[in-house]
């Protein structure tokens, strides 16, 4: 099978929210059930909604191996004094879980969101005008900037304290079934910062994909390639957001930082970011991209590239409704949630579960499938754990 064939065809055929599973079908490998991972973003509120989502994650904890956080891990400005309430506390059960060998069973892997570096953490290029891969990209020495503490905290999972990095997801046989590229979209070009160029990050990604292709050629197997970042490349607009208590709308810096995510007229696709990243998605045979920033769930219908784009920004902060007609969208809604996926060598299964334990979306795709399908009865029970 060619490298290009690893690119997924068209995103999963939409299920209505709460739709029942379809006929049963066999998993990709009966002997190797795959690796369970979880995705969610915009979680770090420390409130009851975040804790409710965390409680629902317990239903999948027995075989959970990786948790990918999509940014805004510590509201509202990434202060280290909030790490306990916004991160360590809600997820301590998972952080401390050990496998039979005594090693940590579940690894967290975070990406930086705009709220993790808001206010004092100014982007700080070096003398050559480029940005370092680590804390030096931000004004970490300035009072009020705690990005250094988050990057250095091993529980968040930043590899070697770097802002962007790669995670290899291995199955029980040790085979890499997925390669996850964790990016820092704060420093990439956007409509807010159209001239910003994190050259080193994009070069790193190019090199990482090149190395991935080389490994795949040697191994004779192409892993799933997944991107996680905070700002979505493709996303529906928001219908509008009624702020609750907490003073969000009274903070002009916060409103400016949230930009499109909090105002209906500005929550559409970030075309500057899209134009920069999408050619790399297409040329790199990326299968799926997970992002947050917009406080809802959405699964966007892919374009000709066939990439699945998920927006998962309902990990804990107040949510709002997406306008599902603003872009071609297969499923979505304004509810707190997490997305769990079971990754095997030739199958990508997923299930979206809300804070009340209801299954809101589910499906799977296999390599070279033109259309994706709802999970059958057996796999629905195995993946979603209803």
Secondary structure, DSSP 4 states (H G I P E B T S, - for coil): --SGGGS--SPBPP--TTPPPBS----S-SS---EEEEEE-S-TT-SHHHHHHHHHHGGGGGGEEEEEE-S--STTT--GGGHIIIIIHHHHHHHT-B-TTSSBS-EEEE---GGGS-SS--B---TTS---SSGGGBTTTSTT--HHHHHH-GGG--GGG-SSEEEEEE-TTS-EEEEEEE--GGGS--STTTT---HHHHHHHHHHHHHHHHHHHHHT-PPEEEEE-SS-SS-PEES-----TT-GGG-HHHHHHHGGGTSGGG-S--HHHHHHHHHHHHHTT--EEEE-SSSSEEEEPP-TT--EEEEE--SSS----EETTTTTEEEEES--EEEEEEE-SSEEEEEEEETTS-EEEEEEEETT-SSBBPPBHHHHHHHH--
